[in-house]
Amino acid sequence: MNYRLIIRMIGRILQIEAIFMIPALLIAMFSGESAAVSGIGMSMLLCLITGTSIGMIESKNSRFYAREGFVTVGLAWLVVSLAGALPFYISGAIPSFVDSFFETVSGFTTTGASILTDVEALPNGLLYWRSFTHWLGGMGVLVFALAITPRSGDSSHSMLYLKAESPGPKISKLVPKTRRSAGILYAIYVVLTVLQFVLLLFDGMPALDAITLAFGTAGTGGFAIRNTSVAAYSHYAQTVVTVFMILFGVNFSVYYMLLVRMFRRAARDEELRVYLLIVVCATLIIAANIYSELGSVYESIHQSAFQVASIITTTGFATVDFDKWPEVARYILLLLMVCGACAGSTGGGIKVSRVIMLFKKAKHSVYQMMHPDSVHVMHISGERVDDDVIRNVDTFMTVYIIIGALTVLFLSLDGFSFETNFSAMLACLNNIGPGLGVVGPAGNFSQYSDFNKILLSANMLIGRLEIFPFLALFTPAIWKK
């Protein structure tokens, strides 16, 4: 294990995190929020001192393998979450460090689950930082480091970071150079975020509301700065958010294909077609199911489209308390929580591409029972899927089910209903935010014990890193020479 290279990268990440706290500090200073200024300022200083100290460590050994990449990504996300919790804790805005850590992990992993009962009581500087963690975590902390750092290690290091941090069963570079691939991804990310911000300003929305809403949508996170979430804004703003949630749930490689005029290849993307089909079908079914309650075709489609987009992309925004909707609508939303968005997007869940693979494998298994000598090769979007990718999907789903079952078991110790505990697990493991019952859109996670808040925080990190990089930190064999 090349500890020196790992520590050096962690130091670089802490320096970047300190720099990104500057806008939050300026907003707190402009708003006259002395406690927030103190909390953010001290956190910046600690990150800079620590990051600079360990970032200067040199390593004569340049060996860097897959396990170093997994450990670096797992440690980086744990460290940025611990450091990112400091502004909330030091300022006193969230007195409990466990609660501060939960809120920050929820931000960086773009989950949107919260322990806050009154969001609007937070200082503006901390509201900005809370939402910005969504934006930074949406595309990936290390992917950002690769995009802006002139020397982030050689190409093999960079590709290992990209594979370990990017969501989906298969990761590939957009262009031959990994650093340029990361730069293209973030350029698309920034352009879409700015576009949404501008469209929200057209509605007369305050700048802080518009930028935090854009951060939450871009990272498919779900933190809002109003207690009523997106219900506090106009139908125009809700429609803009709906459209951009769907856009950020698309694999970013599709946007790259469009940029380089590979229109036919983008149109052939099977995952994109299935993703959009799920969105349309779920919207229409739920709209029909809630029509009797709302009494308006427009309102039914509007509310249904918003919540479908919010849940399948694992954003977690809400305009209504969908926990009070009929059972059919609630059940469909529960299925969308598991499915998630496209691979290579900022969305969570198990990803549409994995769902496609699982269905195709099930179909082939049935066919092979009738024709034992048949040979089957799986294709998605016209490209062959390697056997190791299929095996990884099987392993992912097995570990996913085991983690989910154990999490619900421990959550049940707090005495809440199975519906609450099961949806809380799905909400955190799939990086969604709101669940059902106590943790529904009108509730929060504050009533869980500190132990279960830490457990759910681990679930959020596991879900964002797609299980293996985070679990690698707790595997003794990976630390051995």
Disulfide bonds with the S-S distance in Angstrom:
none
